[in-house]
Amino acid sequence: MGMWNGVGGKIEANETPYEGIIRETFEETGIELPSVTYKGNVIFKDKDESWHSEGMYVFLADLPDGVHMNTPLSTAEGLLEWKEIDWILDGDNRGVVSNLQRYLPVVLTEENQLEHIFTYDNRNIINYTTVFLTEDDANKRYEKQLVSQ
């Protein structure tokens, strides 16, 4: 069974993360966001492969005026459902991805852009740190990396 998480997806070639989240939000929800606020990054590392990491950009957005959507709603992406912040952050809630309850309160209250770094051991979080970002790299164009064989 899946876990509740925010809207998002992959950045396409020659697309900025800003453009990607606007597109992904529309594709997954049908909502056209006029703007989003870049809040930082979340990085995932395995304790045994600290040189390799994956991650995501984190954005916040307000629902545009006049937009209303009854949920739950089944979509091609999965089940779309609005949730209250208290439900997401409830410590007993096992229906959300494990790191969300750690970084979301910071994202909602911190003015600075942060990198949230999670280290995992066998899918369990063993370390969580944050560092201030000095550069807004969400405006950079994504260039697909070619793998040579």
C-alpha positions in Angstrom: 0.0 0.0 0.0 1.3 3.5 -0.8 2.0 6.3 1.5 0.7 9.9 1.4 3.1 12.3 -0.1 3.1 15.7 -1.8 2.6 16.3 -5.5 5.7 16.1 -7.7 7.7 14.1 -10.2 10.7 14.1 -12.6 12.2 17.2 -14.2 12.2 17.0 -18.0 15.2 17.8 -20.2 15.8 21.5 -20.5 13.3 22.3 -17.8 13.9 24.2 -14.5 12.7 22.7 -11.2 10.3 25.6 -11.1 8.8 24.8 -14.5 8.8 21.1 -13.5 6.7 21.5 -10.4 4.2 23.8 -12.2 3.9 21.1 -15.0 3.7 18.2 -12.6 1.1 19.8 -10.4 -1.1 20.4 -13.4 -0.6 16.9 -14.8 -1.4 15.3 -11.4 -4.2 17.6 -10.2 -5.4 19.7 -13.0 -4.5 22.8 -11.0 -2.6 25.6 -12.7 -0.3 27.2 -10.1 0.5 30.9 -10.9 3.6 30.7 -8.7 5.5 28.5 -6.2 8.0 29.2 -3.5 11.3 27.3 -3.5 12.0 26.1 0.1 15.1 24.0 -0.4 16.1 20.4 -1.1 15.7 17.0 0.5 18.6 14.6 0.0 18.5 10.8 0.6 21.7 8.9 1.3 22.4 5.3 2.2 24.9 4.9 5.1 26.9 2.4 3.0 27.0 4.5 -0.1 27.6 8.0 1.2 29.1 9.2 -2.1 25.8 8.5 -3.9 22.7 10.4 -3.1 19.3 11.2 -4.6 17.0 14.1 -3.8 14.2 16.4 -4.6 13.4 20.1 -4.7 10.8 21.3 -2.2 8.3 24.0 -3.1 5.2 25.5 -1.4 2.2 26.9 -3.1 -1.1 28.5 -2.2 -4.2 27.1 -3.9 -5.3 29.7 -6.4 -8.4 31.7 -5.6 -11.6 30.1 -6.9 -10.0 26.6 -7.2 -12.0 23.9 -5.4 -11.5 20.2 -5.7 -13.5 17.5 -3.9 -11.3 14.7 -2.7 -10.6 11.9 -2.4 -10.3 11.7 -6.2 -8.8 8.7 -8.1 -6.4 9.8 -10.8 -3.9 8.1 -13.1 -1.2 9.1 -10.6 -3.0 7.6 -7.7 -5.5 8.8 -5.0 -5.5 12.5 -4.7 -6.6 13.7 -1.2 -6.3 17.0 0.7 -5.0 16.5 4.2 -4.8 18.8 7.2 -1.2 19.6 8.4 -2.1 18.2 11.8 -2.9 14.8 10.2 0.4 14.8 8.2 2.5 15.7 11.3 0.8 13.4 13.8 3.5 11.3 15.3 1.3 8.2 15.3 0.4 8.5 11.6 2.1 5.7 9.7 0.4 6.7 6.4 3.0 9.3 5.3 6.5 8.9 4.0 8.9 8.7 6.9 11.0 11.8 6.4 8.0 14.2 5.7 7.2 14.6 9.4 10.8 15.6 10.1 11.3 18.3 7.4 7.8 19.7 6.8 7.6 21.6 10.1 10.9 23.3 9.2 9.8 24.0 5.7 6.6 25.6 6.9 8.3 27.9 9.5 11.9 28.6 8.3 12.3 31.6 6.0 15.7 30.4 4.7 16.2 27.8 2.0 17.6 24.6 3.6 19.0 21.3 2.4 17.5 18.5 4.5 19.9 15.5 4.4 18.6 12.1 5.5 20.9 9.1 5.9 19.3 5.7 5.9 20.2 2.2 7.0 17.9 -0.4 5.5 15.1 2.2 4.8 15.3 3.5 8.4 16.4 7.1 9.0 19.6 7.1 11.1 20.6 10.7 10.7 18.9 14.0 9.8 20.8 17.3 9.3 20.1 20.6 7.7 22.4 23.1 6.1 21.6 26.6 4.7 21.6 26.9 1.0 23.5 29.9 -0.4 22.3 29.6 -4.0 18.8 29.1 -5.5 19.6 26.3 -8.0 15.9 25.8 -8.8 16.3 28.1 -11.7 19.0 26.0 -13.4 18.0 24.0 -16.5 18.1 20.3 -16.1 20.4 18.6 -18.6 20.1 14.9 -18.9 23.3 13.1 -18.1 24.5 10.6 -20.7 25.9 7.4 -19.4 28.8 6.0 -21.5 29.2 2.3 -21.9 
